[in-house]
Amino acid sequence: VIPPPVIHIESYSEDSISFSLKMTTNIKVSGYVVNIYWTFDTHRQEKRTLIIEGEKSIQKVANLTAHTPYEISAWAKTELGDSPLSFVHVVTSGTRPAAPSLKAKAINQTAVECSWTGPRNVVYGIFYATSFLELYRSPHNTTTTSHNVTVLVQRDEQYLFLV
């Protein structure tokens, strides 16, 4: 029987998490697959996947958001097949940034100017869709470090926007 890997949180800060991976078995491990999940504004679950080679590993995941719950799941790739999943949860330290205040204005039938307030020197994600279900499951999106962006949309549709 292949056991799940052990995920140990080594440290965390406002914008990063360091963790180690190891197996409590003599089965040869060729690597790990790690998924980091978090929920964006209760509407959208985000995921980052890491493919890690080797038997033992310490990883640092950066560019995270302060005071945000993250779930880390991992499984090992072994000579006998894939292991079961293991999970850990961690909340980054610090104070979560205030939500930006978004304004969306139609420029014409196929372009919408989005602008918002918020801190400088960060990356903003702009998500948009024609329904809440689409906004949650598979929105259109773009990223920028500025405080405004023009989004091209389909004519004769109403859109929901989230930044």
PyMOL CGO cylinders between C-alpha atoms (Angstrom):
from pymol import cmd
from pymol.cgo import CYLINDER

trace = [
    CYLINDER, 0.00, 0.00, 0.00, 1.34, 3.41, -0.95, 0.3, 1, 1, 1, 1, 1, 1,
    CYLINDER, 1.34, 3.41, -0.95, 0.82, 5.95, 1.87, 0.3, 1, 1, 1, 1, 1, 1,
    CYLINDER, 0.82, 5.95, 1.87, -0.02, 9.61, 1.18, 0.3, 1, 1, 1, 1, 1, 1,
    CYLINDER, -0.02, 9.61, 1.18, 2.87, 12.09, 1.43, 0.3, 1, 1, 1, 1, 1, 1,
    CYLINDER, 2.87, 12.09, 1.43, 3.42, 14.13, 4.58, 0.3, 1, 1, 1, 1, 1, 1,
    CYLINDER, 3.42, 14.13, 4.58, 3.02, 17.87, 3.99, 0.3, 1, 1, 1, 1, 1, 1,
    CYLINDER, 3.02, 17.87, 3.99, 4.61, 19.97, 6.74, 0.3, 1, 1, 1, 1, 1, 1,
    CYLINDER, 4.61, 19.97, 6.74, 4.19, 23.76, 6.85, 0.3, 1, 1, 1, 1, 1, 1,
    CYLINDER, 4.19, 23.76, 6.85, 7.70, 25.07, 7.55, 0.3, 1, 1, 1, 1, 1, 1,
    CYLINDER, 7.70, 25.07, 7.55, 6.74, 28.78, 7.68, 0.3, 1, 1, 1, 1, 1, 1,
    CYLINDER, 6.74, 28.78, 7.68, 4.33, 31.34, 6.27, 0.3, 1, 1, 1, 1, 1, 1,
    CYLINDER, 4.33, 31.34, 6.27, 4.14, 35.11, 5.93, 0.3, 1, 1, 1, 1, 1, 1,
    CYLINDER, 4.14, 35.11, 5.93, 1.83, 37.71, 4.41, 0.3, 1, 1, 1, 1, 1, 1,
    CYLINDER, 1.83, 37.71, 4.41, 2.70, 36.68, 0.85, 0.3, 1, 1, 1, 1, 1, 1,
    CYLINDER, 2.70, 36.68, 0.85, 4.31, 33.21, 0.95, 0.3, 1, 1, 1, 1, 1, 1,
    CYLINDER, 4.31, 33.21, 0.95, 4.11, 29.68, 2.33, 0.3, 1, 1, 1, 1, 1, 1,
    CYLINDER, 4.11, 29.68, 2.33, 7.06, 27.29, 2.72, 0.3, 1, 1, 1, 1, 1, 1,
    CYLINDER, 7.06, 27.29, 2.72, 6.34, 23.58, 3.10, 0.3, 1, 1, 1, 1, 1, 1,
    CYLINDER, 6.34, 23.58, 3.10, 8.17, 20.26, 2.96, 0.3, 1, 1, 1, 1, 1, 1,
    CYLINDER, 8.17, 20.26, 2.96, 7.08, 17.00, 1.35, 0.3, 1, 1, 1, 1, 1, 1,
    CYLINDER, 7.08, 17.00, 1.35, 8.24, 13.52, 2.31, 0.3, 1, 1, 1, 1, 1, 1,
    CYLINDER, 8.24, 13.52, 2.31, 7.07, 9.93, 2.22, 0.3, 1, 1, 1, 1, 1, 1,
    CYLINDER, 7.07, 9.93, 2.22, 7.12, 7.56, 5.20, 0.3, 1, 1, 1, 1, 1, 1,
    CYLINDER, 7.12, 7.56, 5.20, 7.89, 4.51, 3.07, 0.3, 1, 1, 1, 1, 1, 1,
    CYLINDER, 7.89, 4.51, 3.07, 10.77, 2.77, 1.31, 0.3, 1, 1, 1, 1, 1, 1,
    CYLINDER, 10.77, 2.77, 1.31, 8.94, 2.96, -2.04, 0.3, 1, 1, 1, 1, 1, 1,
    CYLINDER, 8.94, 2.96, -2.04, 10.99, 4.97, -4.57, 0.3, 1, 1, 1, 1, 1, 1,
    CYLINDER, 10.99, 4.97, -4.57, 9.44, 8.41, -5.19, 0.3, 1, 1, 1, 1, 1, 1,
    CYLINDER, 9.44, 8.41, -5.19, 10.08, 10.15, -8.51, 0.3, 1, 1, 1, 1, 1, 1,
    CYLINDER, 10.08, 10.15, -8.51, 8.23, 13.36, -7.64, 0.3, 1, 1, 1, 1, 1, 1,
    CYLINDER, 8.23, 13.36, -7.64, 5.11, 15.10, -6.37, 0.3, 1, 1, 1, 1, 1, 1,
    CYLINDER, 5.11, 15.10, -6.37, 2.13, 16.94, -7.79, 0.3, 1, 1, 1, 1, 1, 1,
    CYLINDER, 2.13, 16.94, -7.79, 0.98, 19.80, -5.54, 0.3, 1, 1, 1, 1, 1, 1,
    CYLINDER, 0.98, 19.80, -5.54, -2.14, 21.94, -5.90, 0.3, 1, 1, 1, 1, 1, 1,
    CYLINDER, -2.14, 21.94, -5.90, -2.64, 25.16, -3.95, 0.3, 1, 1, 1, 1, 1, 1,
    CYLINDER, -2.64, 25.16, -3.95, -6.28, 26.29, -3.79, 0.3, 1, 1, 1, 1, 1, 1,
    CYLINDER, -6.28, 26.29, -3.79, -7.84, 29.52, -2.55, 0.3, 1, 1, 1, 1, 1, 1,
    CYLINDER, -7.84, 29.52, -2.55, -11.17, 31.25, -3.01, 0.3, 1, 1, 1, 1, 1, 1,
    CYLINDER, -11.17, 31.25, -3.01, -11.26, 34.60, -4.69, 0.3, 1, 1, 1, 1, 1, 1,
    CYLINDER, -11.26, 34.60, -4.69, -13.98, 36.87, -3.29, 0.3, 1, 1, 1, 1, 1, 1,
    CYLINDER, -13.98, 36.87, -3.29, -16.30, 33.86, -2.62, 0.3, 1, 1, 1, 1, 1, 1,
    CYLINDER, -16.30, 33.86, -2.62, -17.07, 33.73, -6.37, 0.3, 1, 1, 1, 1, 1, 1,
    CYLINDER, -17.07, 33.73, -6.37, -14.09, 31.98, -7.88, 0.3, 1, 1, 1, 1, 1, 1,
    CYLINDER, -14.09, 31.98, -7.88, -11.81, 29.19, -6.68, 0.3, 1, 1, 1, 1, 1, 1,
    CYLINDER, -11.81, 29.19, -6.68, -8.26, 29.64, -7.92, 0.3, 1, 1, 1, 1, 1, 1,
    CYLINDER, -8.26, 29.64, -7.92, -5.59, 26.96, -8.22, 0.3, 1, 1, 1, 1, 1, 1,
    CYLINDER, -5.59, 26.96, -8.22, -1.83, 26.85, -8.76, 0.3, 1, 1, 1, 1, 1, 1,
    CYLINDER, -1.83, 26.85, -8.76, -0.21, 23.51, -9.66, 0.3, 1, 1, 1, 1, 1, 1,
    CYLINDER, -0.21, 23.51, -9.66, 3.42, 22.59, -8.98, 0.3, 1, 1, 1, 1, 1, 1,
    CYLINDER, 3.42, 22.59, -8.98, 5.19, 19.58, -10.51, 0.3, 1, 1, 1, 1, 1, 1,
    CYLINDER, 5.19, 19.58, -10.51, 8.13, 18.68, -8.25, 0.3, 1, 1, 1, 1, 1, 1,
    CYLINDER, 8.13, 18.68, -8.25, 10.86, 16.19, -9.16, 0.3, 1, 1, 1, 1, 1, 1,
    CYLINDER, 10.86, 16.19, -9.16, 12.72, 14.15, -6.55, 0.3, 1, 1, 1, 1, 1, 1,
    CYLINDER, 12.72, 14.15, -6.55, 12.05, 12.31, -3.28, 0.3, 1, 1, 1, 1, 1, 1,
    CYLINDER, 12.05, 12.31, -3.28, 12.24, 15.02, -0.61, 0.3, 1, 1, 1, 1, 1, 1,
    CYLINDER, 12.24, 15.02, -0.61, 11.38, 18.60, -1.20, 0.3, 1, 1, 1, 1, 1, 1,
    CYLINDER, 11.38, 18.60, -1.20, 11.04, 21.98, 0.49, 0.3, 1, 1, 1, 1, 1, 1,
    CYLINDER, 11.04, 21.98, 0.49, 9.03, 24.44, -1.56, 0.3, 1, 1, 1, 1, 1, 1,
    CYLINDER, 9.03, 24.44, -1.56, 8.25, 28.13, -1.20, 0.3, 1, 1, 1, 1, 1, 1,
    CYLINDER, 8.25, 28.13, -1.20, 5.14, 29.49, -2.89, 0.3, 1, 1, 1, 1, 1, 1,
    CYLINDER, 5.14, 29.49, -2.89, 5.23, 33.28, -3.18, 0.3, 1, 1, 1, 1, 1, 1,
    CYLINDER, 5.23, 33.28, -3.18, 2.98, 36.00, -4.57, 0.3, 1, 1, 1, 1, 1, 1,
    CYLINDER, 2.98, 36.00, -4.57, 0.09, 35.12, -2.24, 0.3, 1, 1, 1, 1, 1, 1,
    CYLINDER, 0.09, 35.12, -2.24, -2.45, 37.37, -0.51, 0.3, 1, 1, 1, 1, 1, 1,
    CYLINDER, -2.45, 37.37, -0.51, -2.29, 38.34, 3.17, 0.3, 1, 1, 1, 1, 1, 1,
    CYLINDER, -2.29, 38.34, 3.17, -4.79, 36.81, 5.63, 0.3, 1, 1, 1, 1, 1, 1,
    CYLINDER, -4.79, 36.81, 5.63, -6.15, 34.34, 3.07, 0.3, 1, 1, 1, 1, 1, 1,
    CYLINDER, -6.15, 34.34, 3.07, -6.93, 30.64, 3.67, 0.3, 1, 1, 1, 1, 1, 1,
    CYLINDER, -6.93, 30.64, 3.67, -5.02, 28.26, 1.39, 0.3, 1, 1, 1, 1, 1, 1,
    CYLINDER, -5.02, 28.26, 1.39, -5.43, 24.51, 0.94, 0.3, 1, 1, 1, 1, 1, 1,
    CYLINDER, -5.43, 24.51, 0.94, -2.40, 22.52, -0.18, 0.3, 1, 1, 1, 1, 1, 1,
    CYLINDER, -2.40, 22.52, -0.18, -2.96, 19.03, -1.57, 0.3, 1, 1, 1, 1, 1, 1,
    CYLINDER, -2.96, 19.03, -1.57, -0.24, 16.68, -2.78, 0.3, 1, 1, 1, 1, 1, 1,
    CYLINDER, -0.24, 16.68, -2.78, 0.30, 13.20, -4.07, 0.3, 1, 1, 1, 1, 1, 1,
    CYLINDER, 0.30, 13.20, -4.07, 3.51, 11.33, -4.79, 0.3, 1, 1, 1, 1, 1, 1,
    CYLINDER, 3.51, 11.33, -4.79, 4.50, 9.70, -8.06, 0.3, 1, 1, 1, 1, 1, 1,
    CYLINDER, 4.50, 9.70, -8.06, 6.17, 6.39, -7.18, 0.3, 1, 1, 1, 1, 1, 1,
    CYLINDER, 6.17, 6.39, -7.18, 7.55, 3.31, -8.93, 0.3, 1, 1, 1, 1, 1, 1,
    CYLINDER, 7.55, 3.31, -8.93, 4.32, 1.49, -7.95, 0.3, 1, 1, 1, 1, 1, 1,
    CYLINDER, 4.32, 1.49, -7.95, 1.91, 4.25, -9.05, 0.3, 1, 1, 1, 1, 1, 1,
    CYLINDER, 1.91, 4.25, -9.05, 0.42, 7.41, -7.57, 0.3, 1, 1, 1, 1, 1, 1,
    CYLINDER, 0.42, 7.41, -7.57, -0.16, 7.76, -3.83, 0.3, 1, 1, 1, 1, 1, 1,
    CYLINDER, -0.16, 7.76, -3.83, -3.41, 8.93, -2.22, 0.3, 1, 1, 1, 1, 1, 1,
    CYLINDER, -3.41, 8.93, -2.22, -3.85, 12.68, -1.66, 0.3, 1, 1, 1, 1, 1, 1,
    CYLINDER, -3.85, 12.68, -1.66, -2.92, 14.47, 1.52, 0.3, 1, 1, 1, 1, 1, 1,
    CYLINDER, -2.92, 14.47, 1.52, -4.12, 17.95, 2.55, 0.3, 1, 1, 1, 1, 1, 1,
    CYLINDER, -4.12, 17.95, 2.55, -3.09, 20.79, 4.83, 0.3, 1, 1, 1, 1, 1, 1,
    CYLINDER, -3.09, 20.79, 4.83, -4.68, 24.18, 5.44, 0.3, 1, 1, 1, 1, 1, 1,
    CYLINDER, -4.68, 24.18, 5.44, -2.92, 27.42, 6.32, 0.3, 1, 1, 1, 1, 1, 1,
    CYLINDER, -2.92, 27.42, 6.32, -3.94, 31.08, 6.56, 0.3, 1, 1, 1, 1, 1, 1,
    CYLINDER, -3.94, 31.08, 6.56, -1.30, 33.62, 5.56, 0.3, 1, 1, 1, 1, 1, 1,
    CYLINDER, -1.30, 33.62, 5.56, -0.47, 36.27, 8.15, 0.3, 1, 1, 1, 1, 1, 1,
    CYLINDER, -0.47, 36.27, 8.15, -1.11, 40.00, 7.97, 0.3, 1, 1, 1, 1, 1, 1,
    CYLINDER, -1.11, 40.00, 7.97, -4.17, 42.00, 7.05, 0.3, 1, 1, 1, 1, 1, 1,
    CYLINDER, -4.17, 42.00, 7.05, -6.15, 41.19, 3.94, 0.3, 1, 1, 1, 1, 1, 1,
    CYLINDER, -6.15, 41.19, 3.94, -6.15, 44.11, 1.48, 0.3, 1, 1, 1, 1, 1, 1,
    CYLINDER, -6.15, 44.11, 1.48, -9.41, 46.02, 1.12, 0.3, 1, 1, 1, 1, 1, 1,
    CYLINDER, -9.41, 46.02, 1.12, -11.50, 45.10, -1.89, 0.3, 1, 1, 1, 1, 1, 1,
    CYLINDER, -11.50, 45.10, -1.89, -11.06, 47.54, -4.78, 0.3, 1, 1, 1, 1, 1, 1,
    CYLINDER, -11.06, 47.54, -4.78, -13.97, 49.79, -5.70, 0.3, 1, 1, 1, 1, 1, 1,
    CYLINDER, -13.97, 49.79, -5.70, -14.83, 48.96, -9.33, 0.3, 1, 1, 1, 1, 1, 1,
    CYLINDER, -14.83, 48.96, -9.33, -16.55, 51.18, -11.90, 0.3, 1, 1, 1, 1, 1, 1,
    CYLINDER, -16.55, 51.18, -11.90, -17.46, 49.78, -15.32, 0.3, 1, 1, 1, 1, 1, 1,
    CYLINDER, -17.46, 49.78, -15.32, -18.59, 52.07, -18.14, 0.3, 1, 1, 1, 1, 1, 1,
    CYLINDER, -18.59, 52.07, -18.14, -19.58, 51.04, -21.66, 0.3, 1, 1, 1, 1, 1, 1,
    CYLINDER, -19.58, 51.04, -21.66, -17.53, 52.88, -24.28, 0.3, 1, 1, 1, 1, 1, 1,
    CYLINDER, -17.53, 52.88, -24.28, -19.44, 51.38, -27.20, 0.3, 1, 1, 1, 1, 1, 1,
    CYLINDER, -19.44, 51.38, -27.20, -21.30, 48.11, -27.98, 0.3, 1, 1, 1, 1, 1, 1,
    CYLINDER, -21.30, 48.11, -27.98, -18.17, 45.96, -27.68, 0.3, 1, 1, 1, 1, 1, 1,
    CYLINDER, -18.17, 45.96, -27.68, -15.87, 47.75, -25.22, 0.3, 1, 1, 1, 1, 1, 1,
    CYLINDER, -15.87, 47.75, -25.22, -16.16, 48.42, -21.48, 0.3, 1, 1, 1, 1, 1, 1,
    CYLINDER, -16.16, 48.42, -21.48, -13.76, 50.67, -19.54, 0.3, 1, 1, 1, 1, 1, 1,
    CYLINDER, -13.76, 50.67, -19.54, -13.12, 49.25, -16.06, 0.3, 1, 1, 1, 1, 1, 1,
    CYLINDER, -13.12, 49.25, -16.06, -11.42, 51.38, -13.41, 0.3, 1, 1, 1, 1, 1, 1,
    CYLINDER, -11.42, 51.38, -13.41, -10.90, 50.85, -9.68, 0.3, 1, 1, 1, 1, 1, 1,
    CYLINDER, -10.90, 50.85, -9.68, -9.16, 52.07, -6.58, 0.3, 1, 1, 1, 1, 1, 1,
    CYLINDER, -9.16, 52.07, -6.58, -6.58, 50.13, -4.62, 0.3, 1, 1, 1, 1, 1, 1,
    CYLINDER, -6.58, 50.13, -4.62, -2.91, 49.83, -3.69, 0.3, 1, 1, 1, 1, 1, 1,
    CYLINDER, -2.91, 49.83, -3.69, -0.12, 50.37, -6.21, 0.3, 1, 1, 1, 1, 1, 1,
    CYLINDER, -0.12, 50.37, -6.21, 2.50, 47.80, -7.23, 0.3, 1, 1, 1, 1, 1, 1,
    CYLINDER, 2.50, 47.80, -7.23, 0.17, 44.79, -7.16, 0.3, 1, 1, 1, 1, 1, 1,
    CYLINDER, 0.17, 44.79, -7.16, -1.38, 42.65, -9.89, 0.3, 1, 1, 1, 1, 1, 1,
    CYLINDER, -1.38, 42.65, -9.89, -5.14, 42.95, -10.36, 0.3, 1, 1, 1, 1, 1, 1,
    CYLINDER, -5.14, 42.95, -10.36, -7.33, 40.31, -11.95, 0.3, 1, 1, 1, 1, 1, 1,
    CYLINDER, -7.33, 40.31, -11.95, -10.41, 41.44, -13.86, 0.3, 1, 1, 1, 1, 1, 1,
    CYLINDER, -10.41, 41.44, -13.86, -13.05, 38.73, -14.27, 0.3, 1, 1, 1, 1, 1, 1,
    CYLINDER, -13.05, 38.73, -14.27, -16.19, 39.10, -16.36, 0.3, 1, 1, 1, 1, 1, 1,
    CYLINDER, -16.19, 39.10, -16.36, -19.06, 36.94, -17.58, 0.3, 1, 1, 1, 1, 1, 1,
    CYLINDER, -19.06, 36.94, -17.58, -22.70, 37.08, -18.66, 0.3, 1, 1, 1, 1, 1, 1,
    CYLINDER, -22.70, 37.08, -18.66, -24.02, 35.19, -15.59, 0.3, 1, 1, 1, 1, 1, 1,
    CYLINDER, -24.02, 35.19, -15.59, -23.05, 34.49, -11.98, 0.3, 1, 1, 1, 1, 1, 1,
    CYLINDER, -23.05, 34.49, -11.98, -22.63, 30.80, -12.86, 0.3, 1, 1, 1, 1, 1, 1,
    CYLINDER, -22.63, 30.80, -12.86, -20.20, 31.63, -15.67, 0.3, 1, 1, 1, 1, 1, 1,
    CYLINDER, -20.20, 31.63, -15.67, -18.43, 34.17, -13.42, 0.3, 1, 1, 1, 1, 1, 1,
    CYLINDER, -18.43, 34.17, -13.42, -17.88, 31.38, -10.88, 0.3, 1, 1, 1, 1, 1, 1,
    CYLINDER, -17.88, 31.38, -10.88, -17.02, 28.51, -13.23, 0.3, 1, 1, 1, 1, 1, 1,
    CYLINDER, -17.02, 28.51, -13.23, -15.23, 29.93, -16.27, 0.3, 1, 1, 1, 1, 1, 1,
    CYLINDER, -15.23, 29.93, -16.27, -15.07, 33.72, -16.50, 0.3, 1, 1, 1, 1, 1, 1,
    CYLINDER, -15.07, 33.72, -16.50, -13.16, 35.68, -19.09, 0.3, 1, 1, 1, 1, 1, 1,
    CYLINDER, -13.16, 35.68, -19.09, -10.24, 37.35, -17.36, 0.3, 1, 1, 1, 1, 1, 1,
    CYLINDER, -10.24, 37.35, -17.36, -7.22, 39.55, -17.74, 0.3, 1, 1, 1, 1, 1, 1,
    CYLINDER, -7.22, 39.55, -17.74, -4.57, 40.90, -15.39, 0.3, 1, 1, 1, 1, 1, 1,
    CYLINDER, -4.57, 40.90, -15.39, -2.87, 44.27, -15.07, 0.3, 1, 1, 1, 1, 1, 1,
    CYLINDER, -2.87, 44.27, -15.07, -0.79, 46.31, -12.65, 0.3, 1, 1, 1, 1, 1, 1,
    CYLINDER, -0.79, 46.31, -12.65, -2.63, 49.52, -13.56, 0.3, 1, 1, 1, 1, 1, 1,
    CYLINDER, -2.63, 49.52, -13.56, -5.95, 50.79, -12.19, 0.3, 1, 1, 1, 1, 1, 1,
    CYLINDER, -5.95, 50.79, -12.19, -7.92, 50.61, -15.42, 0.3, 1, 1, 1, 1, 1, 1,
    CYLINDER, -7.92, 50.61, -15.42, -8.35, 48.38, -18.45, 0.3, 1, 1, 1, 1, 1, 1,
    CYLINDER, -8.35, 48.38, -18.45, -10.58, 48.28, -21.51, 0.3, 1, 1, 1, 1, 1, 1,
    CYLINDER, -10.58, 48.28, -21.51, -12.30, 44.92, -21.94, 0.3, 1, 1, 1, 1, 1, 1,
    CYLINDER, -12.30, 44.92, -21.94, -13.71, 43.74, -25.27, 0.3, 1, 1, 1, 1, 1, 1,
    CYLINDER, -13.71, 43.74, -25.27, -17.10, 42.03, -24.99, 0.3, 1, 1, 1, 1, 1, 1,
    CYLINDER, -17.10, 42.03, -24.99, -19.80, 40.61, -27.28, 0.3, 1, 1, 1, 1, 1, 1,
    CYLINDER, -19.80, 40.61, -27.28, -22.47, 43.02, -28.45, 0.3, 1, 1, 1, 1, 1, 1,
    CYLINDER, -22.47, 43.02, -28.45, -26.04, 42.71, -27.15, 0.3, 1, 1, 1, 1, 1, 1,
    CYLINDER, -26.04, 42.71, -27.15, -24.99, 40.98, -23.89, 0.3, 1, 1, 1, 1, 1, 1,
    CYLINDER, -24.99, 40.98, -23.89, -25.05, 42.15, -20.26, 0.3, 1, 1, 1, 1, 1, 1,
    CYLINDER, -25.05, 42.15, -20.26, -21.90, 41.45, -18.27, 0.3, 1, 1, 1, 1, 1, 1,
    CYLINDER, -21.90, 41.45, -18.27, -20.91, 41.12, -14.62, 0.3, 1, 1, 1, 1, 1, 1,
    CYLINDER, -20.91, 41.12, -14.62, -17.45, 42.41, -13.65, 0.3, 1, 1, 1, 1, 1, 1,
    CYLINDER, -17.45, 42.41, -13.65, -15.23, 41.62, -10.70, 0.3, 1, 1, 1, 1, 1, 1,
    CYLINDER, -15.23, 41.62, -10.70, -11.75, 42.99, -9.89, 0.3, 1, 1, 1, 1, 1, 1,
]
cmd.load_cgo(trace, "trace")
